[in-house]
Amino acid sequence: VWDGTTFTQPTVGEGTEGKPYELSSAAQFMWFRNKREDDGAGAFYKLTADLDLNHVELGAPTQNTFAGVLDGNNKTIYNVSCAVAKLSPRGLLCISSGTIRNLTLDGVSMNSPSNYGDVTGGLVGPMKGGSIVNCNVLNAELHAKSCVGGLVGKVTGTSTIENCRTSTAEGKSLYTTAASNTKFAVGGIVGLLDAGAATYAAPVTLTITGCTNDSRVGGNP
C-alpha cells in the first residue's frame, strides 16, 4: 500500500529488454511514474506484484511523454486516484507514445472541479502513438471538463489498442462537465481521435481490435 510520500528505486533490473526494471511495490511504481519523466524514453519496466495505491492523490501531471515499455505482467494496480484542479492531462500515465501491456487497473477515480481536467483517461491521458495491449480499467469513475475516455482520453498520433476492457463502478459513469452547448467528447475506450487544428494536419490512424466497453457513458452527469 502506497503511503503517498515514499519513492523507492528498484534494485532489480537495468531498464533493458532483457533486464527490465522490476517494480515490486507501490513505492517503486511511483518511482517509475516520476523517474520516467526524466529518462524513461526507451526504458523497459515490469511489474512483479499486485499493487495498492490506496486512493492517494497521484499529484499534478506533467507534459512529458512516456516512450518506453511497461509490462504489467498480468498484475493489477488497485485504487488509483487523481483529482488535480488544473487544466492538465490526467491518467495513471499522463502522456504516452510507448507500449503498455498486460496491466489491469481496478478502482479508478479521476474527478475534478467542473472547470478543470482537460483530457482524462483511466490509463493514459493523451496517447501520442504506440500501443496498449491486454489492459483493463475496471470499476472506474472518470470526469473532466472536455474529454474523457475509459482507457485513453485522446489519441493524437497513430496508435494501436488491442484486447482491452473498461467498466465503470456501480452507479458511476464516464462523463464531462462541459456545458451542453460546448464541445466535449466521451468514449468507453477512447474519448477523442484528434489530428490537431491545422488544416493540413497529418492523418492519425487508430486501430482498435478485440476491445470491450462495459462502462456507462454520458456527455454530462
VMD Tcl script that draws the C-alpha trace (Angstrom):
set ca {
  {0.00 0.00 0.00}
  {1.43 3.37 -1.00}
  {1.83 5.92 1.80}
  {1.77 8.89 -0.55}
  {5.32 10.04 0.14}
  {7.77 7.19 -0.47}
  {9.51 6.74 -3.84}
  {11.90 3.79 -3.96}
  {14.25 2.97 -6.81}
  {14.02 -0.69 -7.85}
  {17.04 -2.84 -7.06}
  {16.49 -5.41 -9.81}
  {16.91 -4.66 -13.50}
  {18.82 -2.35 -15.80}
  {15.99 -0.93 -17.90}
  {16.80 -3.09 -20.92}
  {14.51 -5.51 -22.73}
  {16.35 -8.50 -21.29}
  {16.68 -6.96 -17.82}
  {13.76 -4.60 -17.26}
  {13.42 -2.61 -14.07}
  {11.29 -4.81 -11.78}
  {8.62 -2.92 -9.85}
  {7.56 -4.96 -6.83}
  {5.99 -2.31 -4.56}
  {3.76 0.74 -4.81}
  {6.71 2.93 -3.82}
  {8.75 1.51 -6.69}
  {5.91 2.02 -9.14}
  {5.62 5.65 -8.08}
  {9.38 5.98 -8.56}
  {8.80 4.76 -12.12}
  {5.93 7.21 -12.64}
  {8.21 10.12 -11.68}
  {11.54 8.76 -12.95}
  {10.27 8.18 -16.47}
  {9.61 11.89 -16.84}
  {13.40 12.38 -16.73}
  {14.94 9.47 -18.64}
  {12.23 6.90 -19.32}
  {12.37 7.08 -23.12}
  {13.10 3.61 -24.41}
  {13.47 2.01 -20.98}
  {11.75 -1.26 -20.04}
  {9.76 -1.82 -16.83}
  {7.89 -4.85 -15.45}
  {5.51 -5.22 -12.53}
  {6.20 -8.25 -10.35}
  {3.36 -7.89 -7.82}
  {-0.18 -6.57 -7.44}
  {-0.08 -3.03 -6.04}
  {-2.41 -0.81 -4.00}
  {-2.10 2.97 -4.48}
  {-4.57 3.47 -1.63}
  {-6.53 6.23 -3.44}
  {-3.73 8.64 -2.56}
  {-3.79 11.65 -4.90}
  {-1.20 10.97 -7.61}
  {-0.24 14.62 -7.88}
  {-0.09 17.14 -10.68}
  {0.59 15.53 -14.06}
  {3.34 16.76 -16.34}
  {3.53 17.34 -20.07}
  {6.37 14.84 -20.61}
  {5.81 11.66 -22.59}
  {6.45 8.04 -21.65}
  {8.12 6.37 -24.64}
  {9.33 3.11 -23.11}
  {7.73 -0.28 -22.45}
  {5.68 -1.07 -19.35}
  {4.81 -4.76 -18.96}
  {2.15 -5.20 -16.31}
  {2.98 -8.91 -16.24}
  {-0.76 -9.67 -15.75}
  {-0.74 -7.83 -12.41}
  {-3.35 -5.43 -11.00}
  {-2.97 -1.92 -9.60}
  {-5.80 -1.08 -7.20}
  {-7.28 2.21 -6.00}
  {-5.94 4.83 -8.41}
  {-6.99 8.46 -7.80}
  {-6.23 11.78 -9.44}
  {-8.30 14.90 -8.78}
  {-5.88 17.70 -9.61}
  {-7.61 21.06 -10.07}
  {-5.69 22.04 -13.21}
  {-6.36 22.08 -16.92}
  {-3.91 19.25 -17.48}
  {-3.92 15.72 -18.88}
  {-4.66 13.04 -16.33}
  {-4.19 9.29 -16.23}
  {-2.11 6.71 -14.43}
  {0.46 7.60 -17.10}
  {-0.26 11.14 -18.19}
  {1.03 11.06 -21.77}
  {2.29 8.03 -23.69}
  {3.81 7.13 -27.04}
  {5.29 3.85 -25.83}
  {3.97 0.36 -25.18}
  {1.80 -0.61 -22.22}
  {0.70 -4.22 -21.95}
  {-0.76 -6.88 -19.66}
  {-1.95 -4.48 -16.95}
  {-5.23 -4.12 -15.04}
  {-6.34 -1.09 -13.03}
  {-9.18 -1.76 -10.58}
  {-10.92 1.08 -8.77}
  {-10.00 4.22 -10.72}
  {-11.33 7.62 -9.63}
  {-10.39 10.77 -11.55}
  {-12.70 13.61 -10.67}
  {-12.05 17.34 -10.65}
  {-13.96 20.57 -10.09}
  {-16.22 21.37 -13.03}
  {-13.85 23.84 -14.68}
  {-10.77 21.62 -14.57}
  {-9.39 18.41 -16.02}
  {-8.90 18.79 -19.76}
  {-8.08 15.31 -21.13}
  {-8.62 12.34 -18.84}
  {-8.18 8.61 -19.38}
  {-8.14 5.80 -16.85}
  {-4.76 4.55 -18.05}
  {-3.42 7.34 -20.29}
  {-4.49 10.96 -20.85}
  {-3.27 11.85 -24.36}
  {-1.82 8.96 -26.38}
  {0.65 10.30 -28.95}
  {1.35 6.94 -30.55}
  {2.47 3.46 -29.61}
  {0.29 0.62 -28.35}
  {-1.82 -0.56 -25.45}
  {-2.37 -4.31 -25.39}
  {-4.22 -6.59 -22.94}
  {-5.02 -3.80 -20.48}
  {-8.16 -3.22 -18.40}
  {-9.60 -0.29 -16.47}
  {-12.29 -1.64 -14.15}
  {-14.71 -0.11 -11.65}
  {-13.92 3.41 -12.77}
  {-15.46 6.83 -12.31}
  {-13.93 9.48 -14.57}
  {-14.95 13.02 -15.35}
  {-13.26 16.08 -16.80}
  {-14.15 19.36 -18.43}
  {-13.97 18.37 -22.08}
  {-12.59 14.93 -22.97}
  {-12.92 11.57 -21.17}
  {-12.05 8.02 -22.22}
  {-12.28 4.88 -20.13}
  {-8.82 3.75 -21.26}
  {-7.38 6.74 -23.16}
  {-8.57 10.34 -23.06}
  {-7.40 11.42 -26.50}
  {-5.36 9.88 -29.34}
  {-3.18 12.35 -31.27}
  {-0.74 10.00 -33.01}
  {-1.04 6.75 -34.94}
  {-1.79 4.11 -32.28}
  {-2.96 0.55 -31.66}
  {-5.23 -0.67 -28.86}
  {-5.84 -4.42 -28.62}
  {-7.76 -6.76 -26.32}
  {-8.62 -4.18 -23.66}
  {-11.70 -3.74 -21.45}
  {-13.23 -0.90 -19.47}
  {-16.03 -0.83 -16.91}
  {-17.49 1.72 -14.50}
  {-18.16 1.22 -10.81}
  {-21.76 0.53 -9.79}
  {-23.82 3.69 -10.13}
  {-20.89 5.61 -11.66}
  {-20.09 6.75 -15.19}
  {-17.69 8.44 -17.59}
  {-18.80 11.98 -18.30}
  {-17.74 15.57 -18.94}
  {-18.69 18.67 -17.02}
  {-18.78 20.81 -20.17}
  {-21.82 22.99 -20.73}
  {-24.34 21.37 -23.05}
  {-23.72 23.97 -25.77}
  {-19.96 23.43 -25.89}
  {-17.77 20.77 -27.47}
  {-16.98 17.65 -25.48}
  {-16.05 14.03 -26.15}
  {-16.65 10.86 -24.14}
  {-15.92 7.24 -25.05}
  {-15.75 3.90 -23.31}
  {-12.32 3.04 -24.74}
  {-11.10 6.36 -26.24}
  {-12.62 9.77 -25.70}
  {-11.41 11.54 -28.85}
  {-9.36 10.91 -32.01}
  {-7.71 14.24 -32.77}
  {-5.43 15.09 -35.71}
  {-4.99 18.65 -34.47}
  {-6.30 22.03 -35.53}
  {-4.12 22.54 -38.59}
  {-5.94 22.44 -41.92}
  {-3.37 20.03 -43.39}
  {-2.60 18.10 -40.22}
  {-1.06 14.66 -40.72}
  {-3.68 11.91 -40.56}
  {-3.98 9.94 -37.35}
  {-4.79 6.24 -37.54}
  {-6.23 4.45 -34.53}
  {-6.66 0.68 -34.74}
  {-8.85 -0.91 -32.04}
  {-9.35 -4.69 -32.04}
  {-10.83 -7.13 -29.57}
  {-11.85 -4.48 -27.01}
  {-14.93 -4.43 -24.75}
  {-16.65 -1.42 -23.22}
  {-18.79 -2.21 -20.16}
  {-18.81 1.41 -19.00}
  {-21.76 3.70 -18.53}
  {-21.00 6.65 -20.82}
  {-22.68 10.05 -20.81}
  {-21.96 13.53 -22.09}
  {-22.93 15.27 -18.85}
  {-23.91 13.94 -15.40}
}
mol new
graphics top color blue
foreach p $ca { graphics top sphere $p radius 0.5 }
foreach p [lrange $ca 0 end-1] q [lrange $ca 1 end] { graphics top cylinder $p $q radius 0.2 }
display resetview
